[in-house]
Amino acid sequence: MTLTPLGLDPTLCFIGGAWVRSSASTCLALINPSDGSALCEIACGSENDVDRAVQAATSALQGEWGKATAAERGRVLAKIGQGVLANVEELTQLEAMDVGKPLKQARADVIALARYMEFYAGACDKVHGETIPYLEGYTVYTLREPHGVTGHIIPWNYPMQIIGRSVGAALAMGNATVLKPAEEACLTALAFAEIARRAGLPDGALNVVPGLGAEAGAALTRHPGVHHVSFTGSVGVGKLIQETTARNVVPVTLELGGKSPQLVFDDADIDAALPFLVNAGIQNAGQTCSAASRILVQRGVYARVVAQMGKRYDGFRVGPALEDLDLGPLISARQKSIVEGYLAQADGLEVVGKGRIVADAPTNGAYVAPTLFAGVRADHVLAQEEIFGPVQVIIPFDTEEEAVQIANGTDFGLVAAVWSQNGARQMRLAKQLRAGQVFLNNYGAGGGVELPFGGTGLSGHGREKGFEALYGFSTLKTVAAFHG
């Protein structure tokens, strides 16, 4: 398969500004989740390929990219953003086929990637140090400097968005990057590399090595030439990465998922809340780290919320990505099996809403009908573990204190929302909820490129998006000058 009009060969790696063959003799089959067919083959990057990429990144820091001013970096990133916008439809098609997203969702991700590049282009020359009042005869100031070579391992659910918030921020700070996209979905990562090349990004500033996590990913995290690692993915792999990078005393940013709650109180504007209650749970077929998979509802409005959410679920249609329905397939047959395993543990739970898979959906597609359960105990496995599929549970509560206890009663802490007209309650719960982001009478704030994102507990640590990401991709140096 050739990716046109960009004209890419997905069996190649992007190293040192050029498209090159992997040193491995094998390729990986990329599967179309909409019908189970082989979409194309991609490179199976090796440890040697990762080493070449790290060397290329090191050379970039010693050369043109390392010498570029902040303003010059910003101009290049702005051109990359323009290149993304110039290829919206191609990138949309690639992401839809690769990930299984409906076209409208894939298109929104393209626009988000461009917005990330625009934001970080403008931020490049706005990361300032500070002067520190100190002893007489001293002038003390701080500098923010890049780590050096940064490694980026991104997942298959939002490749373009996570490239933007991870690679975009690292480049803005002047790092040189090595990107290992998920083996299940890497076509837009490769396309992004070509767009960056055409925009004039210096050779070696961005390198892309597709391959298996256990091979290319592991080689990247343990490479002594990598100075920071950013990972988005599962808790288990995140723990392995932190253990590996610790051997080289390398900092990591980990975004590992969640079991995010929305708290709906009796005084909430239910009509305003309903779209957020549902859509935040089933977007991208529920394969979203910040998915609102738990809906906590106070008794006074419980019946109404259950009925109206159930009605919305009953209207959902699931089918091939290119048909642009409400939901597409899950990423793979394996992920479908995982979600079905959770559903098999739902015996005795009340199903109050369920979408339908369209009749003409290919039988080999990874389809799961979105399902809504009500009256779920807070300690049930469906209310405790991240399912990563189109499954939501509704949990009743009586008091504010009980709601907080339930909301904080998992090992995750990524996102939470509060629906209430009581301003004092909003402020109390914003402090009490264990989450990296808390939304009051909304969920997600429209994506918010500018809004720091990350979690606590098993949701990981470190922050992406906004200026906080720039601080994470830099190191602080203190300069103390004695002049008498």
Secondary structure as UniProt FT lines:
FT   TURN            4..7
FT   TURN            10..11
FT   STRAND          12..15
FT   TURN            16..17
FT   STRAND          18..21
FT   STRAND          27..31
FT   TURN            33..35
FT   STRAND          38..43
FT   HELIX           47..62
FT   HELIX           64..67
FT   HELIX           70..86
FT   HELIX           88..99
FT   HELIX           103..123
FT   HELIX           124..126
FT   STRAND          131..132
FT   TURN            136..137
FT   STRAND          138..146
FT   STRAND          149..153
FT   HELIX           159..162
FT   HELIX           163..167
FT   HELIX           168..172
FT   TURN            173..174
FT   STRAND          176..180
FT   TURN            183..184
FT   HELIX           187..198
FT   TURN            199..200
FT   TURN            203..204
FT   STRAND          206..208
FT   HELIX           213..217
FT   HELIX           218..222
FT   TURN            224..225
FT   STRAND          228..232
FT   HELIX           235..246
FT   TURN            247..249
FT   STRAND          252..255
FT   STRAND          261..264
FT   TURN            266..267
FT   HELIX           270..282
FT   HELIX           283..286
FT   TURN            289..290
FT   STRAND          294..298
FT   HELIX           299..314
FT   STRAND          317..318
FT   HELIX           321..323
FT   HELIX           333..343
FT   TURN            344..345
FT   TURN            347..348
FT   STRAND          350..354
FT   STRAND          356..357
FT   TURN            359..360
FT   TURN            363..364
FT   STRAND          371..374
FT   TURN            378..379
FT   HELIX           381..384
FT   STRAND          391..397
FT   HELIX           400..407
FT   STRAND          412..413
FT   STRAND          415..419
FT   HELIX           423..432
FT   STRAND          437..440
FT   HELIX           445..447
FT   TURN            449..450
FT   STRAND          456..457
FT   TURN            458..459
FT   STRAND          460..461
FT   HELIX           466..472
FT   STRAND          474..482
//
